[in-house]
Amino acid sequence: MSMQELIWGVVGLLLTVMVLSYLIGDNLFFRIAGYILVGVTAGFLTVLVTRQILWPYLIQPVAYGSWLERLWVLIPLVLALLLVIGQFKRFEGAGRVPLAFLAGLTAAIAVGGSVFGTLIPQMRAVVDGFAPSSWYATPGRPWMRIMEAVFMLVGVLGTLSYFHFGRRRRQEHTPGDEERPLFLEVLKKVGEIFIGVTLGTVFAGIFLSALLAMIDRIEFIGDFIFRLLGGN
């Protein structure tokens, strides 16, 4: 084992033990490891933003770009300047302009990503599942693919019905006493099953990932100690 491997191995061993010490309760060593993680992450993000965003899209166009490129760079520069000025209480209104622009852009990206990345592909998958050409596209049992399409349609309708908050008013009761239509109640119960299975699957995946990470670190500790004692 070289000196460099020994140093980094000891550092990794100490950090792993400090993080795993949280299993016995919150303590100083775990907080130190958390501070190191936050500091390293902040430093890495600063370098990443500088090299991937500021340098190619701000500094280079200003220093070496044409007048048109410099004019385009002027827009984010003004927004950034307004954001900095908005940190002063006297000019805090100036910071609302870039914040509003950022919030609107973020909302547009989130909504667009949800619609074009999730809703439309999901709707297309449900519709394509009922295409007769897909039932006989590959050899096998077409009724299995039909059942898959029906199962997927029921899951989509049940999940959407679970988030349906419209209700109708009962005529024989006092105002404010409302109920769902019966078919929506049935679909809601089906949706609860699908949502529960989905959340359980997500939780199991996260738990499994964390468990595999812990096993990997324990294996690292054992391998490092074995090599440190002269094992091959």
N, C-alpha and C positions, 0 to 999 in steps of 0.2 A: 504494500500500500504506500503510495507516494505521500509526500507531506501535504500537497494540495488536497488530495482525497481525504486525508486524515482531518484536516481543518474543517472542510465543508461537511464531512461526516459528523464531526463533533457538534458543529452548529445545528445541523439538521436533527441530530439526536436530542440536543437540549431543547430546541423549539418544539419538537414532537412531544417530549415529556411535559413541557410547560403547558401545551394545549390540552393534553390528556389529563393534566392535573385538575381540570374542571370537573372531572367525574367525582371527585371527593368534595367539591364545593368551590365557590368563587374564592380566588386567592390572588396574591400579588403576582405570582409567576404567570398566571393566565392573563392578567391584565397587561403585563409587560409584553407578552406575545401578541395580544390584541393591538397594543400601541405600535409595535413593530410592523404588523400587517397593515395597519392604516397608513403608517408613514411610507412604507414601501409602495403601497398602492397609489398614494398621492404622488409620490415621485415618478412612478412609472407612467401614470396618466399625464403628468406635466410634460415629460419627455415625449410621450406619444402625441399629445396635442400639438406640441411645438414642431415636431418633425413631420407629422402627417397633415396638419391643418395650417398652422401659422406660417411656417416656412414656404410651402408650395403655393398657398392660396392668398397670402398677405404680403410677406416680405419680398419674395421673388417678383411678383407683379409690380410692386412699388419700385423696386430697385432696378429691374431689368425689363419690365413690360413696356408695351406701347402706351400711348396716351389713352386709348380706348380701354385697355385693361386697367389702367390706373383709375379711370373714371368709374368703372364698375366696382373697384375695391373701395372707392370712397363711400359707398352705401353702407357696407358692414362696419367701416371705420366710424362713421357718424353714429350708427346704432350703438357700437361699443362705447364710444365717448359719452353718449347720453346715459348709458347704463352706469358708467363710472360716476358721472356727475350726479346721478340720482341717488347715490349713496350719501350725499350731503343733505341734511334736513331742509335746508333752504331751497334746494333745487330737486326735491324728491319727485315732483311732478314730471320732470324730464325722463326719469327712469321708467315711467309707465309705457312710453312709446315702444321701446325695444322689448319690454316684457309682454305687452299685448301682441306684438308681432311674433314673438317666440311662442306664446301660448296658442295663438291661432294656427301657426305652422305645425306645432306639435299635435294639436287636435285634428287638423286636416290629415296629417300623416297617419295618426292612429285610426281615424274613421276610415280612411282610404285603405289602409292595410287590413282592417277588419272586414270591410265589404268585399274587396277584390282578392284578399288572401284567404278568407275563411268562409264568408256567407255564400258568395257566388260559386266557389268550387264545391262547397257542400251541397248546394242546390243542384249543381250540374251532376254531381255524383249520384244523388238520389234519382234524378231524371234518367240518367244513363243506365241506372240499374234496372229500369223497367223496359229498356229497349230490347225487343226480341232478338236482334242481331247479337247482343252480348250474351244471351242465354245459350246460343249454339256456336259461339265463336271458337270455343275449345272443346275437345271431346270430354264427355263426362255426363253428369246428371244435371240437366237444366233446371230441375225443380229445386236443387240446392241453391242455385244462383237466384232463382225467384224468391225463395225464402229469405236469402240475405238481403235482397232489395226491400222486401216487405218489412223485415226487421229494422233495417236502417231508416225506412220511412216512419215507422212507428216511434222509433227513438227520437227522430227529429221533431215530429209533431208533439210527442210527450214532453220533450224538453222545452219547446217553445210554449206549450200550454202551461207549464209550471211558472213561467214568467209572465203569464197573462193576468193582469190585475183588474181588468174590467169585470164588473158585476152587475146583475140586474136586481131591481128592487122588488121585494115581495109585496104583493098587493094586500095580503091579509094581515100584515104586521105594520108596526109603526115605522115612520120614516127613519132611514138609517139602517134598518134591518135588511141586509142584502145577501144574495147568494149567487154562486156560479151556476151556469147551466150544467146539467148532469154530464154531458159528454166531455165538457172541459174538466170536470172533477175527475172523471175516469182517466183522461189523458194526463192530468196532473199527477195522479198516483203512479202512472207508468213512467212519467218523466222523473219522478223522485227516485225510482229504481235506477234509471239510467244515470242520473246525476250522482247517486250514491256509489254506483260501480265505478264511474269515472274518477270521482274524488278518491275512492279507495285505491284505485290503480295508480293514481298520481302519488298518493302518500306512500304506497308500497315502493314505487320507483325511487322516490327521494330517500326513503329509509334504506333501501338496498344500496343506493349510491354512497350514502354516508357510512354504511357498514363496510362496504368494500374499501372505502378510503381509510377507515380505521384499521382494517385488516392489513392493508398495504403498508401503513406506517408501523404497525407492530412487526410485520415481516422485515421492514427496513431496520428497525432497532435490533432484532435478532440477528440479521445478516451482518450488520455493522459490528456488533459485539463479537460475533464468530470470527470475522476477518481480523478484528483488532487483536484477538487472542492467538492469531497465527493460523487460523483455518484457511483452507483453499476454497 
